[in-house]
Amino acid sequence: MKNTARLFRRVSALLLCVLLLAMTACTKSGTEPEETTRPDVKLNKKIVSEIKDRGYLIAGCKMDVEGLGLYDEDTKTWSGLETELAYATAAKIFEVSPDEAKKQGLVRFKGVTVADRETKLEEGKIDVMMATYTITKERAKRFAISDSYYTDYIGIMVLDAKEDSNTIGPKGIKSIADLDGKNVGVAKNSTTREDLLNYVNTMNSIKVNPMFFEYASYDQLFEALQNGTIDAFCVDVSILNSYDDKTTKVLSDRFAGQHYGAAVLPENALLLDAVNAAIAEL
């Protein structure tokens, strides 16, 4: 009887182990990230050695976003988090420190805009794009994208009212709720229009239907705001801060968290090993 009970306990324990292993396998399978490359893409396993042979990494960065990607025409220098990430990535590739990567000029920067950054990547003019690029499922189907290195939110900029006025902006725009029928400027090929509409649709208390105008650059958006072509300049807050001056006001509204990632061609997905390692250290 004791032997039978002992045998039963052993069989039960074995079955429990098998069940736990099966549950663990299912859990791992369910939490794995989505594939960053399409099944039909043949990986370029020599991408890192190709960059080493060339002698430098080509990074596409913004030229007009203070704190992230900024080019100084006077000093001919680049600055910002994304340029630092490019140097840190080159440091991983060439097995040196980020400071040495800077000193040795192991990164060549190419300026990109929201309108042409994907095109320059697709045409092979840059190895990696680090340009306030929001990670989305749709974009992950076209490019291989790194871990997120920065999170921002979309905001709204309007012309500031005169000191003797009780309203913000010449057309009384105080918040998203005041955008009904207003002309809203967004960047071409950005997710801003969709994000704004999605946000409004989830807020039962807000019913607005703005008119959207797309521009190829932030400079054009800012100029359109200044000359009255648009009533509001809508884009990521970090970008708005680069243009904010005494004539403008960035509203307190924030929505749609934007997780930035670096993008490479699907066949160059192995390059993201160096990018993600750099992100982890930064």
BELBEL-V261157 format. One record per backbone hydrogen bond with DSSP energy under -0.5 kcal/mol. NH is the residue of the N-H (numbers start at 1). CO is the residue of the C=O. E is the energy in kcal/mol with one decimal. If there is no record, write none. Layout:
# BELBEL-V261157
NH,CO,E + NH,CO,E
This chain:
# BELBEL-V261157
5,1,-2.2 + 6,2,-2.8 + 7,3,-2.6 + 8,4,-2.2 + 9,5,-2.2 + 10,6,-2.1 + 11,7,-2.6 + 12,8,-2.5 + 13,9,-2.4 + 14,10,-2.4 + 15,11,-2.6 + 16,12,-2.3 + 17,13,-2.2 + 18,14,-2.3 + 19,15,-2.5 + 20,16,-2.6 + 21,17,-2.6 + 22,18,-2.3 + 23,19,-2.4 + 24,20,-2.6 + 25,21,-2.5 + 26,22,-2.1 + 27,23,-2.3 + 28,24,-2.6 + 29,25,-2.3 + 30,26,-2.1 + 31,27,-1.3 + 32,28,-0.8 + 41,38,-1.9 + 43,41,-0.7 + 44,267,-3.7 + 45,43,-1.1 + 47,44,-1.2 + 50,46,-2.6 + 51,47,-1.8 + 52,48,-2.2 + 53,49,-2.7 + 54,50,-1.8 + 55,51,-2.2 + 56,51,-0.9 + 57,106,-2.9 + 59,57,-0.7 + 59,108,-2.2 + 60,128,-2.8 + 61,59,-0.7 + 61,110,-1.8 + 62,130,-0.5 + 65,69,-2.9 + 66,64,-0.7 + 68,65,-2.0 + 69,65,-2.4 + 70,79,-2.4 + 71,63,-2.1 + 72,70,-0.5 + 72,77,-3.0 + 73,71,-0.7 + 76,72,-1.8 + 77,72,-0.9 + 79,70,-2.1 + 81,67,-2.1 + 82,68,-1.6 + 83,68,-1.0 + 84,80,-2.1 + 85,81,-2.2 + 86,82,-1.7 + 87,83,-2.0 + 88,84,-2.4 + 89,85,-2.3 + 90,86,-2.4 + 91,87,-2.2 + 92,88,-1.4 + 93,89,-2.0 + 94,90,-2.9 + 95,91,-0.8 + 96,91,-2.0 + 101,97,-2.3 + 102,98,-1.8 + 103,99,-2.5 + 104,100,-2.8 + 105,102,-1.0 + 106,101,-2.7 + 108,57,-3.3 + 109,107,-0.5 + 110,59,-2.5 + 112,61,-2.0 + 115,216,-0.8 + 117,113,-1.8 + 120,116,-2.5 + 121,117,-1.5 + 122,118,-2.7 + 123,119,-2.4 + 124,121,-1.2 + 125,120,-2.1 + 126,120,-0.9 + 127,58,-2.3 + 128,58,-1.7 + 129,263,-2.8 + 130,60,-2.7 + 130,128,-0.6 + 134,132,-0.7 + 135,259,-3.0 + 140,136,-1.9 + 141,137,-0.7 + 141,138,-0.8 + 142,139,-1.1 + 143,139,-2.5 + 144,264,-2.3 + 145,143,-0.5 + 146,262,-2.8 + 149,260,-2.0 + 150,260,-0.8 + 152,258,-2.5 + 154,255,-2.5 + 155,235,-2.9 + 157,233,-2.6 + 158,249,-2.5 + 160,247,-2.7 + 165,162,-2.1 + 169,167,-0.6 + 172,169,-1.6 + 173,168,-0.6 + 174,172,-0.9 + 178,175,-1.8 + 179,176,-2.1 + 181,209,-1.0 + 182,179,-2.1 + 184,182,-0.7 + 184,211,-3.6 + 185,183,-0.5 + 185,232,-3.1 + 186,213,-2.6 + 188,215,-3.1 + 190,187,-1.6 + 195,191,-2.6 + 196,192,-2.8 + 197,193,-2.2 + 198,194,-2.5 + 199,195,-2.2 + 200,196,-2.4 + 201,197,-2.4 + 202,198,-1.2 + 203,199,-0.7 + 203,200,-0.8 + 204,202,-0.8 + 206,203,-1.7 + 207,205,-0.5 + 211,182,-3.1 + 213,184,-2.4 + 215,186,-1.9 + 221,217,-1.6 + 222,218,-2.8 + 223,219,-2.3 + 224,220,-2.2 + 225,221,-1.9 + 226,222,-2.3 + 227,223,-2.3 + 228,225,-0.7 + 229,224,-1.4 + 230,224,-1.5 + 231,183,-2.8 + 232,183,-1.6 + 233,157,-2.7 + 234,185,-2.6 + 234,232,-0.6 + 235,155,-1.2 + 235,233,-0.6 + 237,153,-3.0 + 239,236,-0.9 + 240,236,-2.1 + 241,237,-2.7 + 242,238,-0.6 + 242,239,-0.8 + 243,239,-0.6 + 243,240,-1.6 + 244,240,-1.3 + 248,245,-1.6 + 249,158,-2.7 + 251,156,-2.8 + 251,249,-0.7 + 255,154,-1.5 + 258,152,-4.3 + 259,257,-0.6 + 260,150,-3.2 + 260,258,-0.7 + 261,133,-2.4 + 262,147,-0.5 + 263,129,-2.2 + 264,144,-2.5 + 266,142,-0.5 + 268,265,-1.9 + 269,266,-1.4 + 271,268,-2.2 + 272,269,-1.8 + 273,270,-1.4 + 274,271,-0.7 + 275,271,-1.4 + 276,272,-3.2 + 277,273,-1.7 + 278,274,-1.9 + 279,275,-2.4 + 280,276,-2.3 + 281,277,-1.4 + 282,278,-2.4
